[in-house]
């Protein structure tokens, strides 16, 4: 995790340097290219003072999530109010330039939104060895890491409203299709056994009336399957113009986030001389874990935009928060025909940390329509993972009722889409 945050910091600095070298380029009518553009603010009057490093050209506020608040125009030579600096400004009602409340409706409050696609995966899980060659314990053959989660697609939508006084509200929802993985091994000589101890001090652990060893030792096939699911909701308050100049715009955000990571991991075995699905499942058994992390809490972050040309820009958006994590785990031992060993559900609450960073490029087709593409990395600490719920003794039902929550998760992948204002 430390390397993740260090990489993000280095990337932020390097992107800032790149954008700085391009700050002298004209931004023009498209403003500052940003991930979710909002209406450009009013141009600065021609006689306004500007910073020394932008001498002889007006300051360009461009567009970020939120437009900067309007400021009253200085008095003109005739004692009245100065006329707008260009035709865009002149189309606004005169009261907007008359020293009125900059947050009134005529100053350009607008809706904005975006839709996009995601392709993401996760870091490799910790391995738990489930299979070795019978009578040759050192020949370990299969572990839970072999059922590695694949890349999965998903979608994201954002809807929000901005006010010209520099504030706004944005709701974001994204979700991934299941990230699945499967690993299996078959032995024609039925020489597959598990290192999990299948006995108690008084005899074997039973599934129905059948000893667990009938399924998991001297087996024909062992199989591991994984199914990981992610859902995310956010409601953020936005504040524009924390930093605004010709080479960077910085918008702050703070809000509520719900993040759910749902993992299902199954270790199955079929007895010697049989295949999965034979005899209505009577010859196969499974040890399943269904582990869910529900994170609720507050986050803070920012959206930084760096214009490279009039249409092309770089963005970077870090977010982080401390969340309450309601963890639920179900440990279930059963046979394929419905005979039960145990079915234990437990819950536990703790605190988790979640950090996210998005980086990428955006392109302005028009002042109100932009395309974007980028890469996302999310790190979550102190969560329950299904791989960590396995125990060396199948008889330890008290242990199966105790959730092990010291795992870490990294999600990463690309995204692309379109953003607009209306």
Buried (B, 14 or more C-beta within 10 A) or exposed (E): EEEBBEEBEEBBEEBBEEBEEBBEBEBBEBBBBBBBBBBBBBBBBEEBEEEEEBEEEBBBBBBBBBBBBBBEBEEEEEEEBBEBBEEEBEEBEEEBBEEBEBBBEBBBBBEBBBEBEBBBBBBEBBEBBBBBBBEEEEEBBBBBBBBBBBEBEBBBBBBBBBBBBBBBBBBBBBBBBBBBBBBBBEBEEBBBBBEBEBBEEEEBBBBBEBBBBBBBBBBBBBBBBBBBBBBBBBBBBBBBBBBBBBBBBBBBBBBBBBBBBBBBBBBBBBBBEBEBEBEEBBBBBBBBBBBBBBBBBEBEBBBBBBBBBBBBBBBBBBBBBEBEBBBBBBBBBBBBEEBEBBEBEBEBEBEBBBBBBBBBBBBBEEBBBBBBEBBBBBBBBBBBBBBBBBBEBBBBBEBBEBBBBEBBBBBBBBBBBBBBBE
